[in-house]
C-alpha cells in the first residue's frame, strides 16, 4: 500500500490555498477593494490558457441488458417481492452489527434487546421462513408418503387392486384425467425450460465475466500510466503563469501607467472635452457673427430698394385707378376696393435701427488668433503621456526584473521538487506490474473455473433430467395408453399397448416419489440462499442502501466515526464515506476529490511559501511616480477663454433683432395681393383698364421674386445666427469659469493626490500579477477535482462486481430454483392424475359383469371371478 500513499501525497500538492490564507488576503485588501469598487470597477485579470490535461479513456462499460431472459428475472423479482415485501432493514442490521461487534455468544441472546432484534429479524424473514418450512415439510413428507403409498398398493389397497369398477361416466373421467395430466406436463416442461435457460445463462455469462475482468484491469493500467503524465502537465503549466507575470513586469510602464491613466481619465477627459467644445463654440460664434453682419447689411440695403419699388408701384396703380373708366357705375365699386388696399403696399420690417455687431466680431477674431484647440490637444497629449512618465520613473522595477525572475524560477523549482519527492512513477510502474501479474493469476484460474462450471452445469442438467425422466414416462404413457385404448375391450381384455401405457404412468409415479423430495431439497436450499442474497445484498447494492450501512457512523467501533478513512488513512474522523466516494468516481471525478485528500495534507504552508510569495509585493513598495509635469491647459488657453467670455457677444440686443426678424418683409403678402388684383381685374369689362391692372399684378410679382425672396432668405440666416449667438452667450462667463475650475481641480488632483492613485493602482497591479497565480491554483484545483486521476475504474469495479454477482449469477440461480420449484410442486398433481389415469389403461384381473335375476327388477352386478350366488328356489 506504499504506492497509494505516495500517489496521495503527490496529488495533494496542487490544491488551492485554504480558508485561512484567503481570509488573510481578503482582510488586508478589503478596504482597498471597497474603495476601488466605489470609484470604478477593477480591470479584469486576463484569463490564461493552460490547455487541457491529458485525458484517460476507459474501456469498461459497466452496464448489462439481460435480453429476453430478463422477463424471467422480473418474474422472479416479483415473486420474491410477494414473499418478502418488507423494506430493507437498514436500522436492524446496524443494530445487530453494533450490539455484536465483540462476537456472537449464545448467552448474549438472552438479553432483552437481542431478543427484540431476533423477533424483528424473524418478522422480516417471515416470508422466507414460511416458504422454507413448506419446502422442508414437502422434503420430509414426500418420501414417507411415497413409502406408505407403495406398501399400501403392494397390499392391494390404495388403488393397488387389479379391479376396475365400470361406471357410466368412465369415458368422461378418463378424458378429464388425460387433459389434466397433459396440462400438468406442459407446465412442468415450461418449468424445465425456465430452469435450463437459467442454467445455460450462468455458463454463458461466466464467459462474459472475462471481458469485465480484462477491461477493468486495462482501465486500472490506464489510470496508473496516465496519472504521472497528468501530474507532470500540471507542474509544467506553472510556466504559463510565470511567463505572463514576467511579461507584465517587463511592460510595467504601459500597464501600470495605463491603470493610472484610466483612473484619472474620468476626471481629466471630461474637463478637457468641455474646453475643446468651447473652442468649437468660438469658431461657430465667429461664423454666426459674420452671418449676422452680412445679412444685416443685405437687409438694410434691400429695404431701401424695396421701399422705392413699392412706392413707385403704388403711385402707378393709383394713376391707373384715376382713369375715367373707373367712374362707370358697374366698375367704380371694384376700383374703390382696389384703391382701399393701396396702403398695404409698403415695407413692414425696419432693419436700419438694429445695432451693428462689428465690435463683437472684431473681439472674437482677436480671440481666435490663439488656437485653443491646439492648446487643449497639448493637454490631451500631456495626459496621455502618463505611461511614458511611469516607465521613466519605474526603471528600478525593470532593473529588479532578474531578481523577480529568479524568485519565480525558485517557485517553479520548488513545485517540481515537491512533485519529485515521491517515487510516483516507479510506484505506479510497480502497481502496473502488480496488475499484470494479478491478471495472469486470475487467468490461470480460468480452466478451473470452466471445469467447475461444467460440473455445475452437469449437476443442474442431472437434476433436470430427473424431471425429464418423469415427463418421459408421463408422455409415453399418455401416447401408449391413448393409442392402445379400445372402447370395446373390457378391463380384463385390454391390449398390450394400452397396458404398457398404464405401466409407464405408474413408473412415472414411482420416479416422482423417488425424485421429488430431492428436487424440493435443492429448491429449498437455493431459495433460502439466493432469495436472501437478492433481498439483502443485490437490491441494497443496486439502490445504494448497502453503502448507507457501511457508512453508518461508529458502526465498527464506538470511537471510530467513519469506516473508510479509518481503513485508508487511520483517521476515522474525516468526513469520507464509501457512498460519497462511489458517487464521485461514478461521475468520473479525480481521486483527489473523491478521497477528500485536502483534509489529510496541509497545502496552505506550501502555497504561502511558493505561489503566494510576499516578496513579490515588496518589490513595488519603492514605486514613486511624479505626475506634476502634466499640464492640461496652458495660460494662453486660460486667457483665451476669459477673452472670449469678455468679447461682447453678451451685450448684443438679441430681442431687437428677433423682433424685426419675426416681422414680415412687407405689410401684405405680395403674391396674395397680386392674385387678388388679377381676380378683381377679371371682374372688369375687357379693355385697357383690365389690361393695366393685370400689368400691375405682374409687376408686383416681379418685385416679390426679385427683392422680397432674397430678403426673406437673409432674414432666415439672420434669425438662425442670432439664436445661436443667444444660446452661446447665455451665461458664457459662468460656463468659462466652470471650465477653468474643473481644469484647476483636475490639475490639483494630479499634483497633490497622484501618490494615492499611484499607490492604489500599484496594489491593483500587484493583485493582477497575483491573480495569474490564483488562476493557476484554481485551475490546478479544478483539474485535480475532475481531470487528474479520474477514478471511474473504481466505480466500474463495484458495478462490474454487482453485475457479475447479482445479474449473472444470483438472478440466474433464482430463476433456476423458480423453474425447478414449479416442476417439483406440479409433480404432486402429476402423481394423482397418473394414478387415476393408469386404471383406464392397465389390464385388470377382474371386472364388473351384469346378470339378469328373476327375483329382482333391476340388474345386479357380480365380479366375474366370483361365482354367482345360489338360491333354494333354483
C-alpha positions in Angstrom: 0.0 0.0 0.0 3.0 2.3 0.0 2.4 3.3 -3.6 -1.1 4.5 -2.7 0.3 6.8 0.0 2.9 8.2 -2.4 0.2 8.8 -5.0 -2.0 10.6 -2.4 0.9 12.8 -1.3 1.7 13.8 -4.9 -1.9 14.5 -5.8 -2.4 16.9 -2.9 0.3 19.4 -3.9 -1.8 21.3 -6.3 -4.8 22.1 -4.0 -5.8 25.7 -3.7 -4.9 27.7 -0.7 -7.0 27.2 2.4 -9.6 29.4 4.0 -7.1 30.9 6.5 -4.9 32.3 3.8 -7.9 33.5 1.8 -9.2 35.3 4.8 -5.8 37.0 5.4 -5.6 38.2 1.8 -9.2 39.4 1.9 -8.7 41.2 5.2 -5.6 43.1 4.1 -7.2 44.2 0.8 -10.9 44.6 1.9 -10.6 48.4 2.4 -8.8 49.0 -0.9 -11.2 46.8 -2.8 -14.2 48.6 -1.2 -12.8 52.0 -2.2 -11.9 50.7 -5.7 -15.5 49.5 -6.2 -16.9 52.9 -5.2 -14.6 54.6 -7.7 -14.5 52.2 -10.6 -14.7 48.5 -11.4 -11.2 47.0 -11.3 -9.9 45.8 -14.6 -10.4 42.1 -15.0 -7.4 39.8 -14.9 -6.6 38.5 -18.3 -7.6 34.8 -18.4 -4.7 32.4 -19.0 -4.9 29.4 -21.3 -3.5 26.3 -19.5 -4.6 23.9 -22.2 -6.2 20.5 -21.5 -5.0 17.9 -19.1 -4.2 14.7 -21.0 -7.4 12.7 -20.6 -7.6 9.0 -19.9 -10.1 6.9 -21.9 -11.6 3.9 -20.1 -13.0 0.9 -21.9 -15.3 -0.6 -19.3 -19.0 0.0 -19.8 -20.5 -1.4 -16.6 -24.0 -1.9 -18.0 -25.9 -5.2 -18.5 -29.0 -5.8 -20.5 -30.2 -9.4 -20.0 -32.4 -9.5 -23.1 -35.3 -12.0 -23.3 -34.3 -13.8 -20.1 -34.8 -10.5 -18.3 -38.6 -11.3 -18.4 -37.9 -14.3 -16.2 -35.7 -12.3 -13.9 -38.6 -9.8 -13.5 -41.0 -12.7 -12.7 -38.6 -14.0 -10.0 -38.2 -10.5 -8.6 -42.0 -10.1 -8.4 -42.3 -13.5 -6.7 -39.6 -12.5 -4.1 -41.4 -9.2 -3.5 -44.6 -11.2 -2.7 -42.6 -13.4 -0.4 -40.7 -10.5 1.1 -42.5 -7.1 0.7 -40.8 -5.5 3.7 -38.3 -2.7 3.0 -34.6 -3.2 3.5 -33.9 -3.4 7.3 -31.1 -1.0 7.5 -31.6 0.0 11.1 -32.0 -3.6 12.1 -28.8 -4.7 10.5 -26.9 -1.7 12.0 -28.2 -2.6 15.5 -27.3 -6.2 15.1 -23.7 -5.3 14.0 -23.3 -2.7 16.7 -24.5 -5.0 19.5 -22.5 -8.0 18.4 -19.2 -6.3 17.4 -17.4 -8.4 20.1 -18.7 -11.6 18.6 -21.9 -13.6 18.9 -22.2 -15.5 22.1 -25.1 -17.8 23.0 -25.7 -16.3 26.4 -25.8 -12.8 24.8 -29.1 -13.7 23.0 -30.9 -14.0 26.4 -30.7 -10.2 26.7 -34.0 -8.4 26.1 -32.5 -6.2 23.4 -31.1 -9.1 21.5 -34.4 -11.0 21.8 -36.2 -7.9 20.3 -33.7 -7.9 17.4 -34.3 -11.6 16.9 -38.0 -11.1 16.8 -37.6 -8.2 14.3 -35.4 -10.4 12.2 -38.0 -13.2 12.3 -40.7 -10.8 11.3 -38.6 -9.6 8.3 -37.8 -13.2 7.3 -41.4 -14.4 7.8 -42.0 -14.9 4.1 -38.8 -16.9 3.6 -39.3 -18.9 6.8 -42.8 -19.8 5.7 -41.8 -20.9 2.2 -38.7 -22.7 3.5 -40.9 -24.5 6.1 -43.3 -25.6 3.3 -40.3 -26.9 1.4 -38.9 -28.8 4.4 -42.3 -30.3 5.1 -42.5 -31.4 1.5 -39.0 -32.7 1.7 -39.8 -34.8 4.8 -43.3 -36.0 4.0 -42.8 -36.9 0.3 -40.6 -40.0 0.9 -42.7 -41.1 3.8 -45.9 -40.7 1.8 -44.3 -42.4 -1.1 -43.2 -45.4 1.0 -46.6 -45.7 2.6 -48.2 -45.5 -0.8 -46.0 -48.3 -2.2 -46.6 -50.6 0.8 -50.3 -49.9 0.7 -50.5 -50.7 -3.1 -48.5 -53.9 -2.5 -51.2 -54.9 -0.1 -53.8 -54.3 -2.9 -55.1 -51.2 -1.3 -54.8 -47.5 -2.2 -55.8 -48.5 -5.8 -53.4 -51.5 -5.9 -56.3 -53.9 -6.5 -56.3 -55.0 -10.2 -60.0 -54.5 -10.5 -61.9 -51.6 -12.1 -65.5 -50.9 -11.5 -67.3 -49.8 -14.5 -69.3 -46.6 -14.4 -71.4 -44.7 -16.8 -69.1 -41.6 -16.8 -65.9 -43.6 -17.2 -65.1 -42.0 -20.6 -65.6 -38.5 -19.2 -63.4 -39.2 -16.2 -60.7 -40.7 -18.4 -60.8 -37.6 -20.7 -60.6 -35.3 -17.7 -57.6 -37.1 -16.2 -55.9 -37.2 -19.6 -56.4 -33.4 -20.2 -55.3 -32.6 -16.6 -52.1 -34.7 -16.9 -51.3 -33.2 -20.3 -51.7 -29.7 -18.9 -49.6 -30.5 -15.9 -46.9 -32.0 -18.1 -46.9 -28.9 -20.2 -46.4 -26.6 -17.2 -43.7 -29.0 -16.0 -42.0 -28.7 -19.4 -42.1 -24.9 -19.1 -40.5 -25.1 -15.7 -37.8 -27.3 -17.1 -37.2 -24.9 -19.9 -37.0 -22.0 -17.5 -34.5 -23.8 -15.3 -32.4 -24.9 -18.2 -32.4 -21.4 -19.7 -31.2 -20.1 -16.3 -28.6 -22.8 -16.1 -27.3 -22.1 -19.6 -27.3 -18.3 -18.8 -24.9 -18.8 -15.9 -22.4 -20.6 -18.2 -22.8 -18.0 -20.9 -22.3 -15.1 -18.6 -19.4 -16.6 -16.8 -17.6 -16.3 -20.1 -18.6 -12.7 -20.3 -17.1 -12.1 -16.9 -13.6 -12.4 -18.5 -14.4 -9.3 -20.6 -15.2 -7.4 -17.5 -12.0 -8.6 -15.8 -9.9 -7.6 -18.9 -11.4 -4.2 -19.3 -11.3 -3.3 -15.6 -7.6 -4.4 -15.5 -6.9 -2.4 -18.6 -8.6 0.6 -17.1 -6.6 0.3 -13.9 -3.4 0.2 -16.0 -4.6 3.3 -18.0 -5.2 5.0 -14.7 -1.7 4.1 -13.4 0.0 5.1 -16.6 -1.8 8.4 -17.2 -1.6 9.8 -13.7 2.2 10.7 -13.8 1.8 12.4 -17.1 -1.2 14.4 -15.9 0.7 15.5 -12.7 3.7 16.4 -14.8 1.4 18.5 -17.1 0.1 20.3 -14.0 3.6 21.2 -12.8 4.6 22.3 -16.3 1.8 24.8 -16.6 3.2 26.9 -13.8 5.5 28.2 -16.6 2.4 29.8 -18.3 1.6 31.9 -15.2 5.2 32.7 -14.6 5.8 33.9 -18.2 2.7 36.1 -18.1 3.9 37.7 -14.8 7.4 38.4 -16.3 5.8 39.8 -19.4 3.7 42.2 -17.4 6.7 43.2 -15.3 8.7 43.9 -18.4 5.8 46.1 -19.7 5.2 47.9 -16.3 5.2 51.3 -18.0 2.3 50.8 -20.3 0.4 48.5 -17.9 0.8 50.5 -14.6 0.7 53.8 -16.5 -2.4 52.7 -18.3 -4.0 51.8 -15.0 -3.1 55.3 -13.6 -4.3 56.9 -16.8 -7.6 55.0 -16.7 -8.1 56.0 -13.1 -7.6 59.7 -13.8 -9.2 60.0 -17.2 -12.7 60.0 -15.9 -11.9 63.4 -14.3 -9.4 64.7 -16.8 -11.1 63.9 -20.1 -14.5 65.5 -19.3 -12.8 68.8 -18.3 -10.7 68.9 -21.4 -13.7 67.9 -23.5 -15.6 70.9 -22.3 -12.7 73.2 -23.1 -12.5 71.6 -26.6 -16.2 72.1 -27.1 -15.8 75.8 -26.1 -13.1 76.2 -28.8 -15.6 74.9 -31.3 -18.1 77.3 -29.9 -15.7 80.2 -30.6 -15.5 79.2 -34.3 -19.2 78.8 -34.5 -19.6 82.3 -32.8 -17.4 83.9 -35.4 -19.4 82.3 -38.3 -22.6 83.4 -36.7 -21.4 87.0 -36.2 -20.2 87.1 -39.8 -23.6 85.9 -41.0 -25.4 88.5 -38.8 -23.2 91.3 -40.2 -23.6 90.3 -43.8 -27.3 89.5 -43.5 -27.9 92.9 -41.7 -26.1 94.8 -44.4 -28.1 93.0 -47.1 -31.4 93.6 -45.4 -30.7 97.3 -44.8 -29.8 97.8 -48.5 -32.7 95.7 -49.7 -35.2 97.5 -47.5 -34.4 100.8 -49.2 -34.8 99.4 -52.7 -38.0 97.6 -51.8 -39.5 100.7 -50.3 -38.8 102.7 -53.5 -40.2 99.9 -55.8 -43.4 99.6 -53.7 -43.8 103.4 -53.6 -43.5 103.6 -57.4 -45.9 100.7 -58.0 -48.4 102.2 -55.6 -48.3 105.6 -57.4 -48.6 104.0 -60.8 -51.5 101.9 -59.7 -53.2 105.0 -58.2 -52.8 106.7 -61.6 -54.4 103.7 -63.3 -57.4 103.8 -60.9 -57.9 107.6 -61.8 -58.9 106.5 -65.3 -62.3 107.8 -66.3 -63.4 104.2 -66.9 -63.4 103.7 -63.1 -66.2 106.3 -62.8 -68.7 103.9 -64.5 -71.2 102.7 -62.0 -70.6 99.0 -62.6 -66.8 99.4 -62.4 -66.5 102.1 -59.7 -67.1 99.6 -56.8 -64.1 97.4 -57.9 -61.9 100.4 -58.4 -62.7 101.7 -55.0 -62.0 98.3 -53.5 -58.5 98.2 -55.1 -57.9 101.8 -54.2 -58.6 101.0 -50.5 -55.8 98.3 -50.5 -53.0 100.5 -51.9 -51.9 101.5 -48.4 -50.8 97.8 -47.9 -48.0 98.1 -50.5 -45.3 99.1 -48.0 -42.3 97.7 -46.1 -43.0 96.1 -42.6 -39.6 95.4 -41.0 -37.1 98.3 -40.4 -33.5 96.9 -40.1 -31.9 100.3 -40.1 -32.4 100.7 -36.4 -30.6 97.4 -35.5 -27.2 97.8 -33.8 -24.0 96.7 -35.6 -22.1 93.6 -34.4 -18.7 94.5 -35.9 -17.2 95.3 -32.5 -18.1 91.8 -31.1 -16.9 90.2 -34.3 -13.5 92.1 -34.1 -13.1 90.8 -30.5 -13.9 87.2 -31.5 -11.4 87.4 -34.3 -8.8 88.6 -31.9 -9.6 85.7 -29.5 -9.3 83.2 -32.4 -5.8 84.3 -33.2 -4.9 81.9 -30.3 -5.6 78.3 -31.3 -7.4 77.0 -28.2 -8.0 73.6 -29.9 -4.3 73.1 -30.3 -3.7 74.1 -26.7 -6.3 71.6 -25.5 -4.8 68.9 -27.7 -1.5 69.5 -26.0 -3.3 68.9 -22.7 -4.6 65.6 -24.1 -1.1 64.6 -25.2 0.4 65.6 -21.9 -2.1 63.4 -20.0 -1.8 60.5 -22.5 1.9 60.6 -21.9 1.3 59.1 -18.4 2.6 55.6 -19.3 5.8 57.0 -20.6 6.3 59.0 -17.4 5.6 55.9 -15.4 8.0 53.9 -17.4 10.7 56.5 -16.9 10.1 56.7 -13.2 9.9 52.9 -12.7 13.2 51.9 -14.1 14.1 50.5 -10.7 11.4 47.9 -11.1 12.7 46.9 -14.5 16.2 46.7 -13.1 14.8 44.3 -10.4 13.3 42.0 -13.1 16.2 39.5 -13.0 15.7 39.2 -9.2 11.9 38.6 -9.7 12.6 36.1 -12.4 14.9 34.3 -10.1 12.3 34.3 -7.4 9.7 32.9 -9.8 12.1 30.3 -11.0 12.7 29.3 -7.5 8.9 28.8 -7.0 8.8 26.6 -10.1 11.8 24.6 -8.9 10.1 24.1 -5.5 6.9 22.8 -7.2 8.9 20.5 -9.4 11.0 19.4 -6.5 7.8 18.7 -4.5 6.4 16.5 -7.3 9.7 14.6 -7.4 9.9 14.0 -3.7 7.8 10.8 -4.1 8.7 8.0 -6.4 5.3 8.0 -8.0 6.4 6.8 -11.4 8.2 3.8 -10.0 5.4 3.1 -7.6 2.8 3.2 -10.4 5.1 1.1 -12.5 5.2 -1.5 -9.7 1.4 -1.2 -9.5 1.1 -1.9 -13.2 3.3 -4.9 -12.8 1.2 -6.0 -9.9 -1.9 -5.6 -12.0 -0.4 -7.6 -14.9 0.7 -10.4 -12.5 -2.7 -10.3 -10.8 -4.4 -10.6 -14.2 -2.2 -13.6 -15.1 -3.0 -15.2 -11.8 -6.7 -14.7 -12.4 -6.4 -16.0 -16.0 -4.6 -19.1 -14.6 -7.9 -20.0 -12.8 -9.9 -19.8 -16.0 -9.6 -23.5 -16.8 -10.5 -24.5 -13.2 -13.5 -22.1 -13.3 -14.6 -23.6 -16.6 -14.2 -27.1 -15.2 -16.2 -26.2 -12.1 -18.8 -24.5 -14.2 -19.0 -27.6 -16.4 -19.5 -29.8 -13.3 -22.2 -27.4 -12.1 -23.9 -27.4 -15.5 -23.8 -31.2 -15.5 -25.2 -31.3 -11.9 -28.1 -29.0 -12.8 -28.8 -30.9 -16.0 -28.8 -34.1 -14.0 -31.4 -32.6 -11.6 -33.4 -31.5 -14.6 -33.1 -35.0 -16.1 -34.9 -36.3 -13.1 -37.9 -34.2 -14.0 -37.4 -35.0 -17.7 -37.5 -38.8 -16.9 -40.8 -38.4 -15.1 -42.1 -36.3 -18.1 -40.9 -39.0 -20.4 -42.9 -41.7 -18.6 -45.9 -39.5 -18.5 -45.7 -38.6 -22.2 -45.0 -42.2 -23.3 -47.8 -43.4 -21.0 -50.2 -40.9 -22.5 -49.2 -41.9 -26.0 -49.3 -45.6 -25.5 -52.5 -45.5 -23.4 -54.3 -43.2 -25.8 -53.2 -45.0 -28.9 -53.9 -48.5 -27.5 -57.2 -47.8 -25.8 -60.2 -49.7 -27.2 -63.6 -48.8 -26.1 -65.0 -52.2 -27.0 -62.4 -54.1 -24.8 -63.3 -54.9 -21.3 -60.8 -54.0 -18.4 -59.5 -57.6 -18.5 -59.1 -57.8 -22.2 -57.2 -54.5 -22.8 -54.4 -54.7 -25.3 -50.7 -54.8 -24.7 -50.1 -51.2 -25.8 -52.8 -49.8 -23.5 -51.4 -51.9 -20.6 -47.9 -50.6 -21.4 -49.2 -47.0 -21.2 -50.7 -47.6 -17.8 -47.5 -49.2 -16.6 -45.4 -46.3 -17.9 -47.7 -43.9 -16.0 -47.2 -45.9 -12.8 -43.4 -45.9 -13.4 -43.6 -42.1 -13.7 -45.4 -42.1 -10.3 -42.7 -44.2 -8.7 -39.9 -42.0 -10.0 -41.8 -38.9 -8.9 -41.8 -40.2 -5.4 -38.2 -41.1 -5.7 -37.0 -37.7 -7.1 -39.5 -35.1 -5.9 -38.1 -34.8 -2.4 -34.5 -34.5 -3.8 -35.7 -31.7 -6.1 -37.5 -29.9 -3.3 -34.4 -30.1 -1.2 -32.4 -28.5 -3.9 -35.1 -25.9 -4.5 -35.4 -25.0 -0.8 -31.7 -24.7 -0.3 -31.2 -22.4 -3.4 -34.4 -20.4 -2.5 -33.2 -19.8 1.1 -29.7 -18.7 -0.1 -30.5 -17.0 -3.4 -33.6 -15.2 -2.2 -31.9 -13.7 0.8 -28.8 -12.7 -1.2 -31.1 -10.9 -3.6 -33.1 -9.1 -0.9 -30.2 -8.4 1.5 -27.3 -7.9 -1.0 -28.3 -7.3 -4.6 -31.2 -4.9 -4.1 -29.5 -2.8 -1.4 -26.4 -2.6 -3.7 -28.5 -1.5 -6.7 -30.2 1.3 -4.7 -27.0 2.0 -2.7 -28.7 1.3 0.6 -25.8 -1.1 1.4 -23.4 1.9 1.3 -25.5 3.6 4.0 -25.0 0.7 6.3 -21.2 0.7 5.7 -21.1 4.5 6.1 -23.1 4.5 9.4 -21.1 6.5 11.9 -19.5 4.4 14.7 -20.6 1.2 13.1 -17.3 -0.8 13.5 -16.1 0.8 16.7 -17.6 3.3 19.2 -14.6 5.5 18.9 -14.3 5.4 15.1 -16.7 7.5 13.3 -16.2 6.5 9.6 -15.0 3.2 8.4 -13.4 4.1 5.1 -11.0 6.9 6.2 -10.1 4.8 9.2 -9.0 2.0 7.0 -7.2 4.2 4.3 -5.7 7.0 6.4 -6.0 5.7 10.0 -8.1 8.8 10.7 -11.8 7.8 11.1 -12.9 11.4 11.8 -12.5 12.5 8.2 -16.0 13.0 6.6 -15.4 10.5 3.9 -17.9 7.7 3.2 -18.0 4.9 0.8 -21.2 6.2 -0.8 -19.7 9.7 -1.5 -16.5 8.1 -2.9 -18.6 5.9 -5.2 -20.7 8.9 -6.4 -17.6 10.9 -7.2 -15.9 8.0 -9.0 -19.2 7.2 -10.8 -19.1 10.8 -12.2 -15.5 10.2 -13.2 -14.1 12.9 -10.9 -10.5 12.9 -9.7 -9.3 10.6 -7.0 -8.0 13.6 -5.0 -11.5 15.0 -4.7 -13.1 11.5 -4.2 -10.9 10.7 -1.3 -11.0 14.2 0.1 -7.3 14.3 0.3 -7.3 18.0 1.1 -8.3 17.1 4.6 -5.2 14.9 5.0 -2.5 17.3 3.9 -1.9 21.0 4.8 -1.2 22.6 1.4 -1.5 26.2 2.8 2.0 26.4 4.1 3.4 25.1 0.8 1.3 27.6 -1.3 2.2 30.5 1.1 5.8 29.7 0.7 5.7 29.3 -3.1 2.9 30.6 -5.3 1.7 33.4 -2.9 5.2 34.8 -2.3 5.0 38.1 -0.3 8.5 39.1 -1.5 6.9 40.0 -4.8 4.9 42.8 -3.2 8.0 44.2 -1.6 9.5 45.0 -5.0 6.7 47.5 -5.6 6.9 49.3 -2.2 9.6 51.7 -3.6 7.5 52.7 -6.6 7.3 56.6 -6.8 5.6 58.3 -9.7 5.5 62.1 -10.0 2.9 63.5 -12.4 3.5 67.2 -11.8 4.9 67.6 -15.3 1.4 67.1 -16.7 -0.1 70.4 -17.9 -3.7 70.2 -19.0 -4.2 73.8 -20.1 -1.6 76.4 -20.7 -2.0 80.0 -19.5 -2.6 81.2 -23.1 -5.6 78.9 -23.2 -7.0 80.2 -20.0 -6.6 83.8 -21.2 -8.2 82.9 -24.5 -11.3 81.5 -22.6 -11.5 84.7 -20.5 -11.2 87.0 -23.5 -13.9 85.0 -25.3 -16.2 85.5 -22.3 -15.5 89.2 -22.5 -15.8 89.5 -26.2 -19.1 91.4 -26.0 -21.4 88.9 -27.6 -23.4 89.0 -24.4 -24.2 92.7 -24.9 -25.9 92.3 -28.3 -29.6 93.3 -28.3 -30.9 89.9 -29.3 -34.5 90.9 -28.6 -34.5 93.7 -31.0 -33.1 91.5 -33.7 -35.6 88.8 -33.1 -38.5 91.4 -33.0 -37.6 92.6 -36.5 -36.8 89.1 -37.9 -40.2 87.8 -36.7 -41.9 90.6 -38.8 -42.7 90.1 -42.4 -40.7 91.9 -45.2 -43.9 93.7 -46.4 -47.1 94.6 -44.8 -49.0 92.2 -47.1 -48.0 89.1 -49.0 -47.3 90.5 -52.4 -48.2 87.2 -54.1 -51.6 87.2 -52.5 -52.1 90.9 -53.3 -51.3 90.3 -57.0 -53.6 87.3 -57.2 -56.4 89.3 -55.7 -55.7 92.2 -58.0 -55.9 89.9 -61.0 -59.2 88.4 -59.8 -60.7 91.9 -59.4 -59.4 92.9 -62.9 -61.2 89.8 -64.3 -64.4 91.3 -63.0 -64.0 94.4 -65.1 -65.1 94.7 -68.7 -62.5 93.8 -71.2 -60.4 96.8 -72.2 -57.5 99.0 -71.3 -58.3 99.2 -67.6 -58.3 95.4 -67.2 -55.0 95.0 -69.0 -53.4 97.8 -67.0 -54.4 96.2 -63.7 -53.1 92.8 -64.8 -49.9 94.5 -65.7 -49.6 96.0 -62.2 -50.2 92.5 -60.7 -47.3 91.1 -62.9 -45.1 94.0 -61.7 -45.8 93.2 -58.1 -45.0 89.5 -58.6 -41.7 90.5 -60.1 -40.9 92.8 -57.1 -41.6 89.8 -54.8 -39.4 87.5 -56.8 -36.5 89.8 -57.2 -36.4 91.7 -54.0 -38.6 90.1 -51.3 -37.4 86.5 -51.7 -33.7 87.3 -51.2 -34.6 89.4 -48.2 -36.6 86.5 -46.7 -33.5 84.2 -47.1 -31.3 86.8 -45.5 -33.8 87.1 -42.6 -33.8 83.3 -42.1 -30.0 83.3 -41.9 -30.1 86.2 -39.5 -32.6 84.5 -37.3 -30.6 81.3 -37.1 -27.4 83.1 -36.3 -29.0 85.4 -33.7 -30.5 82.4 -31.9 -27.2 80.6 -32.0 -25.4 83.6 -30.6 -28.0 83.9 -27.9 -27.5 80.3 -26.8 -23.7 80.7 -26.8 -23.7 84.0 -24.9 -26.2 82.7 -22.3 -24.2 82.5 -19.0 -21.0 82.5 -21.0 -18.8 83.8 -18.2 -20.3 81.2 -15.8 -19.5 78.5 -18.3 -15.9 79.6 -18.8 -15.5 79.9 -15.0 -16.8 76.3 -14.6 -14.4 75.0 -17.3 -11.4 76.7 -15.7 -12.5 75.5 -12.2 -12.8 71.9 -13.5 -9.4 72.0 -15.1 -7.9 73.5 -11.9 -9.5 70.8 -9.8 -8.1 68.1 -12.0 -4.6 69.6 -12.1 -4.8 69.8 -8.3 -5.8 66.1 -8.2 -2.9 65.2 -10.4 -0.4 67.4 -8.5 -1.4 66.6 -4.9 -3.2 63.2 -5.0 -1.2 61.4 -7.6 0.7 59.5 -4.9 -2.5 58.0 -3.6 -3.7 57.0 -7.1 -0.3 55.5 -7.9 -0.2 53.5 -4.7 -3.8 52.3 -5.2 -3.1 51.3 -8.8 0.2 49.7 -7.9 -1.6 47.5 -5.4 -4.2 46.7 -8.1 -1.3 45.9 -10.5 0.3 43.6 -8.0 -3.0 41.9 -7.4 -3.4 41.3 -11.1 0.1 39.6 -11.0 -1.0 37.5 -8.1 -4.3 36.9 -10.0 -2.3 34.9 -12.6 -1.1 32.6 -9.8 -4.6 32.4 -8.4 -5.8 31.3 -11.8 -3.1 28.7 -11.8 -4.0 27.3 -8.4 -7.7 27.4 -9.2 -7.0 25.6 -12.4 -4.9 23.0 -10.6 -7.7 22.5 -8.0 -10.3 22.1 -10.7 -8.1 19.7 -12.7 -7.5 17.7 -9.5 -11.2 17.6 -8.9 -12.4 16.4 -12.3 -9.5 15.6 -14.7 -6.4 14.2 -12.9 -6.5 10.6 -11.8 -10.2 10.1 -12.8 -11.4 7.2 -10.6 -14.1 5.9 -12.9 -12.3 2.4 -12.8 -13.1 2.2 -9.1 -16.8 2.6 -9.5 -16.6 0.3 -12.6 -15.1 -2.4 -10.4 -18.0 -2.1 -8.0 -20.6 -2.0 -10.8 -18.9 -5.0 -12.5 -18.9 -7.0 -9.3 -22.6 -6.2 -8.9 -23.3 -7.2 -12.5 -21.4 -10.5 -12.2 -22.6 -11.5 -8.7 -26.2 -10.3 -9.0 -27.2 -10.1 -12.6 -25.1 -13.0 -13.9 -25.2 -15.5 -11.0 -27.9 -14.7 -8.4 -30.6 -13.8 -10.9 -29.9 -17.0 -12.9 -29.7 -19.1 -9.7 -33.1 -17.7 -8.5 -34.6 -18.3 -11.9 -33.3 -21.9 -11.8 -34.9 -22.7 -8.5 -38.0 -20.8 -9.6 -38.5 -23.1 -12.6 -37.4 -26.2 -10.7 -39.6 -25.4 -7.8 -42.6 -25.1 -10.1 -41.8 -28.6 -11.5 -41.4 -30.1 -8.0 -44.8 -28.7 -6.9 -46.5 -29.8 -10.2 -45.3 -33.4 -9.6 -48.0 -33.7 -6.9 -50.9 -33.3 -9.3 -48.9 -35.3 -11.9 -48.8 -38.2 -9.4 -52.5 -38.0 -8.7 -53.6 -37.8 -12.4 -51.2 -40.5 -13.4 -52.5 -42.9 -10.8 -56.1 -42.2 -11.7 -55.5 -42.5 -15.5 -53.5 -45.7 -15.2 -56.7 -47.6 -14.1 -58.1 -46.9 -17.5 -55.1 -48.2 -19.5 -53.8 -51.2 -17.5 -55.2 -54.7 -17.9 -57.3 -55.7 -14.9 -57.5 -59.1 -13.3 -61.2 -58.8 -12.6 -64.0 -56.7 -13.9 -67.7 -55.9 -13.2 -70.4 -58.0 -15.1 -74.2 -57.7 -15.4 -76.7 -60.6 -15.0 -80.5 -60.8 -15.0 -82.2 -62.2 -11.8 -85.8 -63.3 -11.6 -86.0 -62.0 -8.1 -85.0 -58.5 -8.9 -86.4 -56.0 -11.3 -83.0 -54.4 -11.7 -79.6 -55.7 -12.7 -77.3 -57.0 -10.1 -73.5 -56.9 -10.7 -71.2 -59.7 -9.6 -67.4 -59.9 -10.1 -66.6 -62.3 -12.9 -64.0 -64.1 -10.9 -66.6 -65.0 -8.2 -69.3 -67.5 -8.5 -72.9 -66.2 -8.7 -75.0 -66.7 -5.5 -77.2 -69.9 -5.3 -80.8 -69.8 -4.2 -83.0 -72.6 -2.8 -85.8 -71.9 -5.3 -83.5 -72.8 -8.3 
